[in-house]
Amino acid sequence: MKITLKDGSFKEYSEAKSVYDIALDISEGLARVACAGEVDGKVVDLRTVLDKDATLNIITANDPAALPIIRHTASHVLAEAVKRLRPEAKVTIGPAVEDGFYYDFLTEPFSREDLDALEAEMKKIIKEGHEIKRFTLSRPEAIKFMQDRNEPFKVELINDLPEDAEISFYDQGGFVDLCAGPHLMSTKGVKAFKLTSSSMAYWRGDSNRDRLQRIYGSAFNKKEELEEYLAKLEDAKMRDHNKLGREMKLFLTADVIGQGLPLFTPKGTKMIMKLQRWIEDLEDNEWGYLRTRTPLMAKSDLYKISGHWDHYMDGMFILNKDAEDGKEVMALRPMTCPFQYHVYMNEQHSYRDLPYRMSETSTLFRNEDSGEMHGLTRVRQFTITEAHIVLTPEQAEEELTRCVDLAHYVMKTLGIDGDVTYRLSKWDPNNSAKYEGDEEYWNSTQQFLRDVMNKNGIVYSEADGEAAFYGPKIDIQAKNVYGKEDTMVTIQLDCSAAKKFGMYYIDEQGNKATPWIIHRTSMGCYERTLAWLIEHYAGKFPTWLCPEQVRILPISEKYEAYAEKVRAELKKNGVDVTVDNRPEKIGYKIREARLDRLPYMLVVGADEEASGNVSVRSRFAGDEGVKSIQEFVDQICEEIRTKAIREELPQEQK
């Protein structure tokens, strides 16, 4: 057989050889650092035997492609450590993920002290250096093997494998796990790892199944790489909106109110109000939208027409679900679209009226699983910049482009446009019961969105199973500080809803024609956007968004009257300003203002009062010198009006 290597050279063998043996034949040094092989583009174990012509790339420990293999092996080492310290624990799954690995167990919760003990046990296992061996069993043998070990979750996984699946196991010195691989050759290959956290998870993501305990960790080839990752993780924890937003007193939650129902403080409310007023003015005055206001609930009849009753009922809060005959079954709205359709249908429209753009600041309700909720990014009640555009098919390409342009303008103004990626969210043809329309409908609408993005030079990925039940989407995605991706803005094409509701327009020939509909957000959910901004700016927001833009610091109580005069002038010009009248030293007041991440501090004393000036200190440049009141008013009002994002100087230059 002929084995073609990465550099174009080749090796010829008269008998079958494992990937490891080929690496050894190339050089002993290569074999020592080899982690896996890539055979005809597929990553495989070093144990994999080749018996026919193939292309082969040896993946070494320094190759980024080795990280998932190192991390997957680390997850097995973790599972063995848990079984050593908690023999009664049941193992489930332990995959490598983007930044590390996790493993889920049926056991009691883990404390930080438990994780430290597990790390110590993992180091023992790694030092023991057991060879990791792969073997296969038939389905009956595999089931009995795991039944004998009292591992019911593994038995379930085996039963769910396809009939023709090869059922493989990995043995590392007596600890055996069901796994497809690939893995390192020995536990000694795990050189740098850390268990980072633990949390609750449901078996197979189903809240009706067992509550499991998940341990997260990460592993790298080198200690330096792990240390760099842990430093980034520490920074992420400091930026985590769920921690920082509470510390800054922007929002809170209360157990007695419920999960996914955040309360916004005056500061957090002010930020959302600024975003909302800006978006509403932007859409109405510059982008041609008409504002609506519709109910927060409706009869089930409405959702049955729209299709949400059949396709989205599990995600809705339903009132009087078991009502007796004659009583109305109501539901809180998870979306605004069918409500706005009735606004459109209130009067007849011709093609000259289209596109007809309806926008609403919509409060919506979604019955999220308790395990899915997190801070402001996944909640049960949220407010969204939602719009529905009724248009002719001929207008769809231009209008979709306008929707993308508006979303991009909003993100650029907020300073977060560099954080996003684009995704074409498609249907899942293997689960067509979740969707309305046939294959032709989905292929044509998906291609329509694909063409729009291609014509606009948008780089995007594609994902099956992420579409709405009625149509495909352009989703603008962003990751939080921990790397979890969420949809921030969505633009959806719907070519079926209008017909269901009897919506029409009069075309150029005077005939009734069925319109298309675009569902879109310009900024997305206010709660999720605020979380995004907190993490992006680490709480140091652009001046226009800050709930407190200026704090005036009188040197002593003698200058409180002058401080109040400055405050009144700023307030008159729309600036959010306070005065710190506490009987504290000025140095203390300045330090506190810095900790509060304020854009500006104005220090006032005898010289400032005598000259009618203020001493300006900013988060951006430190000491900005003495300015007249009017000069500073003009400066900050221009900064707020233009929504400028000032760069901060390094601390040592301030």
N, C-alpha and C positions, 0 to 999 in steps of 0.2 A: 504494500500500500504506500501511497505517496502523501506525505504530510507537508503542506505548504505553510511556512511560518510567516510571522507578521512582516518581516523585512523582505519578503519575496523569495527567500531561499527555501529549500525543501529538504526533507529527510525521507528516506525510503526504508521500509522494514518488510521482512518476509513473514513476520508473525504479528499478532495483535499485541498492542502495548497500551499501558495506562498513560494518562496525561502526565502523571508524576514521573514515570519511567522515561518519557520523551524529554521532559525537562532535565532529568538527570543526565541523559545522553548528550544534551546540548552543553550543560556545564553543572558541576556540583554546586557552584555558587548560586546559579539560577534555581536549582531544586531547593536550596535552603530557604530562599525567600519567596518561593511560589506559594500562592494561596488557592488558586483555582485555574481552570482553563476556559478559554472561549473557543468553542468548536462550532465552526460554521455560523458564528454570530450568537451562539447560545452559551451562557455561563454554566459550567458543569464542575463537578468535583474533580480534584486531582486523581481520585480513585477511578474515574470513568475510563473504561477500556475502549480504545479505537481499533476497529478491525477493517476499515475501508478508507479510501481517499478522503481527506478533509483539510480544511484550513484551521490552523491552530494559533492562538495567541496565549502565551503564559501570563496570567495575571499575578503580579508580585504584590507584596505587602505595601509598597509605596504607591501602587496604582489606586486611584479613587474607586475603581470598580471592586477593589478588595474590601472596602469598608462594610458593605452589607454582609459579607461573609464573616468578617471578624465580629461584627455586632450580633449576627445570628448565633454564632458559636458562643458569644458572651451570654446571650439569653438562655442557652442551655446550661451554661455554668451556673447562672442564677437559679434556674429551676432545680438543679441538683443541690445547691446550697439551701434553698427553701425546704426541700425534702429532708435534708439532713437535720435542720433545726426545727422543722415542723413536720414530722413524718405523716401526720394526719391530713396535711394539706393536699388538695386535689389540683393537678396541673391541667391547664386548658391549652392556650396558644401563646406563642412568644416570638413574634416576627421582628425582623429588622425594619426600622422606619427611617424617614429622611435624616433625622439628626441622632439616631441611636437605636434603641430597641425597647421593648416592654415585654412583660410576661404577666398573664392573669392567673390568679389562684383562687380556689374556694377555700377561704380560711378567715381568721380574724384580721382586722385592719393592722397595718404596719405603721409603727412610729419611726421617727428619725433614728432612734436608738436601735430599732430592729434592722433598719437599712445598714447602719454601721456594722452590726454583727454579721449581716449577710455579706457585706463587702469583705470582712475578715475571712469568712468561710470560703468565699470565692477565691481569695488569694491562696488559700490552702489547696484548693482543688487545682488551680492553675500550676502551683508549684509541684504538685504530684505528677503533673505532666502525662496524664493518661492518653494513650493513643485513641483517636476517635474512629470507630469502625462502623461501616455501613452494612446493613443486611436487609433482606426482603422476606416477607411472609405472604402466604395466601390469605385471602380475606378471612376464612374461618380461623386460621392460625393466629392472625393479627388480632381478631376480636378476643379470642381466648387469652392471648398474651396480655392484653390490657385489662381484661376482666380479672385475671389472676392477680394483677397488681392493684386492683380496686381503683381504676382510673376511668370513671364513667364518661367523662367528657371526651376522652380519646376514643372510647368505643363508639360514641355518637359520631365523631368525625370520620372514623373508618366506615361506618355504615352509610355515610353520606357521600363517600367517594364514588366516582363512576365505576361501572362494572369492570371496565377494562383497565382501571388504574393500577399502576405498580405501587404496592404498599411498602414503603421503606422506613427503616428505623436507624437511629444512630446510637451507638453504645460508647460511653466514655468512662471506662473503668467500672462498669456495673450500673451506672445510671443510664437508662434507655429511654429515648423519646421518639414518638412518631414524628417523622419529618421527611420532607422531600429534598432537603439540602439546598445548596451545597454547604459544606462545613470545612473548617481547617482540619489538618491532619492530627493535631494534638491540642489539648487544652492550653499548652504552653504558648500557643500562638496569640493568646489574648494578653497583650502587654500593657495596655493602659485603659482603664475603665473607671466609671463612677456611677453609682446609683443616685439619681437626682431627686426623685420624689415618688410618692404613691398616691393613689386615688381609688375611688370606687368605679366599677364598670359592670355592665350587664353582660351576661353570656349571650354572645352573638348580637349585641346591641339591642336586645329585646327586653324592655322594662318588666315584662311578665315572667322573665326567666331568672335564674340565680343571680344574686348580687355577688360580684367577684371583687377581689382586691388586686389592683394593677400596680406593678412596680415599673417605673421608668428608669432607664439608664442610658449611658452612651459609652462607646469604646472607639479607640483610635489605634493606629499603628505605633505612634510615638507619644511619649509623655508630654512633650511640648505642644503637640496638637490638641491633646486633651485639656491641658491648662489654658490654651487659647480659647477653646470652646467653653470651658467653665467660666472664664472671665466674661465672655459674651453672654452666657446664661445669667450671670450675676447682674449684668447691665440690663438684660431683659426683665429680670425680676424688679429692678428699680423702676423700669418704665411701664411695667404691667398696669394697665388702666384700672384693673380691679383693685390693685393696691394703692396706686398713686392717686387715682380719682377720689378714693375715700379719704386719703391723707390730706388732699387739697380741699376736702369738704365740698365736692361737686355733686356727689350722689351717695346714697346709702340704701341698704335693704333691711327689712325687718321680718323675722320668722313669722310673726303673727299676721303679717300681710301676705306673705307667700313668696316662693321662688319665682324668679323671672319677672318681678314687679318692682323695679327700682323706684326710689323716691329721689327727686332732684331738689337740692338745696337752692336757696336764692342765687348762689354763684353759678351752679350748673344750669339752672333755669335761664339765667341771663345769657349764657353762652348759646343755649338752644334757641332762645328768642332771637338772638342776633343772626344765627344761621337761617332761621325760618323767615325772618323779615327780608333778608337778602335774597333768598331763593324765590320767594313769592314776588318781590319787585322785579327780579331778573326775568322770571318766566313771563309775567304779565306785561311788563313794559318793554322788554327787549326781544322776547322770543315768541310773542303772539299767542299766549295761552289765555283761556277764559277760566275763571275760578268758580268752583262749585263747592257746595257743602251738603253732605248727604248723611243719612242715619248711621248709627254704629251697629245696628242690628236689623234683621229682616226675617220675614217668614221663610220657612224651608222651601216654599214654592219658588222663590227667586233663585235659590241655589240649585234647585232641581233643573231649572231651565238652563242655567249657566254650565252645569256639569259638575260643580263643586260638591254637590251632595253625593254623587256617585264616586268621584275621584279624590275628594279631599276631606271627607267627613271626619276621619280620625284626627285631623288637624284642627278641628273646629270646636268651639265651646257652644254646646247646644242646650237651649233652655226648654223645659217642658217636653223633653224627648219622648217620654212615655205618656203624653197627654191623652186623655180620653177623646173619643170622637167629638168633633165640634169645637175643640179647643185648639188654638194655634200653636204650632211648634215653631219656636223662634231660635235664631242663632246669632251670636256676635260675628261681625264680619271679619273674615281673614283677608279680604281684599275689597277694592272699591269698584272694580270694573262693572259689574251688573247694575250698580246704582247709577253710575254715570251714563250707562247706555240709555236709561230711562230719561235722563236729562236731555240727551240728544234726540230721543224720540218724541219729546214734548212738542216739537214743531217740525214741519217738513223742511228738508234741505235739498238744494240742488247742487250740482257739481261745482257751481261757483262758490259755494260756502265751504268747500273742502280744500285743504285739510281743516277739520274742526277739532281744535286742541283743547281738551278739558283737563285742568289740573286741580289738585286738592291736597291740602295738608291733612293726610288721612291717618287717624288712629286705628290700628288693626289689632286683632287678637288671634294668636295661634297657640294651640294646645301642645306645646313642646314637652318632650319627656324630661323629667327632673334631672336625669343624668346628662342631658345635652346642654343645659343652661350654664352660662358663664358671664358674670358681670353684666356689661351692656351689649355684648355681641350676640347673645342668644337669649331672648326674653319672651315673655308671653303676651305682653302688651307693648306696642311700639308705634312710633309715628314716622310716616314716610312721605317723601315728596313724589306723590304718585300722579301719573297722568295717563290719559287714554286719547289717542288720536284717531279719529275716523277719517278715512281717506279713500281715494280711488286707487286701484291697483297700479295705475300709471304713476302715481305720486309716491309710491312706497320707497323706492330707492333714494330719492332726494330727502324724504322725511326721515328715513332711518339714519342717513348721513348727518342730518341736522341733530338728531338725538345723540349720536356719538359725539358730535362737535360740542354740544351743550355740556354733556358729561365731562368731556375733556377740559372745557373752559372752567367748570366748577372745581375740578380736581387741581388744575393748575393754579387757580386763585388761592386755593387752600394750601398749596405747596406740597401736595401729596401725589402729583401725577407720575412721579418717577417710581412710585412704590407698586404700580399695578401691572397686571397682565390681562390679556383678553382671552376669552374662551367661547367657542361655539358649543352651546349646550344642546345636545341632540336627544332624540327618543332612543329607547332601547327596543330594537325590533324583536328581541327574544322575550320581551315582556309587554307585548302590544296591548294587553288588556288594561294597562295603566293609562292608555292614551286614547284620544279620539282621532278618527281619520285613518285612512289606509296608507299603505307603503308609498304609493304615488304622492299623496298629500305631503308626507313627511320628507320624502326625497326632494320634492320641488321647493318646499319652504326652506329647508336647510340649505339647499343650493343657493336660494335667493340671498340669504344672510351671508353665505360664504362669498358670493360675488360682491356684495356691498363692502365687506371687509377687505377683500382683495383689491378692489378699485381704490380704496382709501389707504392702501399700503399698511394695513394693520397686521402685525404679527400676532398670530393666535394659535391656541391649541384646540383640540376637539375632544369632547367627552360624551360618551353614550350614557343615557339614563338620567341626564341632568335637565332635560327640557321640562317646560310646563306641560300639563296634560293636553293642552289645546294647541301648542306650537313651540318651535325652537326659540332659543334666546342667544343674544350677545350678552355675555356676562363679563363684567369688569371685576377682576379678582384682586384681593390683597391679602398679605399674610400678617398675622399678629406677631408680637415680639418673640413668640415661641415657634413660629413657623407654620402655624395652623392657618389654612386658607379659608377665607369667607368671601361671599359675593357682596360687593359694595354697591354696585350699580347694575341694573338689568334692563335690557331692551328686548322686548318680545314681539314676535310677529304672529298675528292671529288671523287666519283667513276663514274661520268657521263660526265664531260667536255671533256675528251680525245676522247670519241666516237663522240661527236658533231663536234670536230675539225679534225677528221680523224687521230689522233695521234696513233702511234703504235710503237712496238719494235719487233725485231725478237727473238723468244723464242728458247729454247734449241733444239727443233725439226725442227727449220728453218721456222716456221710459224709466220705469223703476229699475234701479241697479243695486246690487249688494256690495257694500263697501268692505274694505279690509280694516283691521284695527291694529294699532301699535300700543302695547302696554309698556310704559317706561318710567324710570325714575331719573332725576337729574343729579341728585346727590345720594339718594338712597335713604336708609333709615337714620334718623337723627341720633338715636342712641348709639348705633354701631359707628356712625361717623365720629361722634364725640370720643368714643373709645379709641378709634383710629388716630384722632388728633392728639389725644393724651399721650399715646405711645410714640407717635412720630416725633413730637416736640418735647417729650419727657416733661410735659406740663408747662413748658416755656412757649406759650402761644404767641402768634402774631398779635400786635397791639390791638387791632380792631376787634379781635375775638375775646380778649381778656375781660373777665367780669369786673376786675379792678385795674384800670389802666394807669392811674397815677395815685401816688400816696404822698401827701404833703407832710413834711417832718419839721415842725417848729423846734428850734433849739431849746427854747424854754417857754413857760406859760406866758411870758411877756409878749410873745409874738403870735399868740393864738388868733388874735383879731386879724392880723395881716394874713395869716394862713387861711382864715375863713374868707377873706376878700379874694385871695387867689383861687380858692375852691369854687366860689360863686362864679367867677369869670370862666373857669373851665367847664363847670356844670352848664352854664348858659350856652356853651358851644357844643354840648352833647357829649362831653368826656365823662367817663365813669371815674370819679375821683373821691378820695376820702382824706381825712386829716387824722394823724396819729397824735392825739393830745395827751397821751399817757405821760406821767412824770418820770420818764426814763431818760438815760443819757442818749445823746444823738447817735453814738456808735452802735448802741444796742438796737435802736430803731432801724438803722441802716441794715444791720445784719439780718434782722427779722424780715425786712422788706425783700432782701435778696433771697432768703429762704422761701418766701411766699411767691418767688418767681415773677415779681412785678416788673413791667416794662420800664416804668419811670418813677423816680423819687425826686421830689423838689424840697431841698433844704432851705429854710427861711430863718433869718436872724436879723440882727441890727443892720448890717450892711444892706441886705436885700430889701428890708422895709424902707430904709432911707432912700434907696435908688429906684425902688419900684421894680426890682428884678427878682429872679429865682436862681438858685444854684441847682443845676440839673445833673442828676446821676441816672444812668440808664443801665439796663441789663446788657445792652449791646456794646457800649464803648466805655463804660465806667464813668469817670468824671467828664461831662460834656461842657463844663464851664458855666459862667454866669450869662443868663439871657433875660431879656425883658419879658414880662408876662405875655405881651402880644406876640413876641417872636416865638415863644414856646407854644402858645395856642395855635399859631399858624402852622408850626412844624407838626404837632401831633394831629391836628385836624386833617392835614394833607395826608399823613401816614394812614389815618383811619379811612379817609375817603377813598384812597387808592388801594386799600387793603395790602399795603406794602409788607414784605417779609424782610426785615432787617437781619443781616448776618451778625452773629455775635463774635467779638474778638476773643481769642484765648484769654483765660483768666490772668496769665502773667503779663498781658499787654494792656489790661484795663487800668 
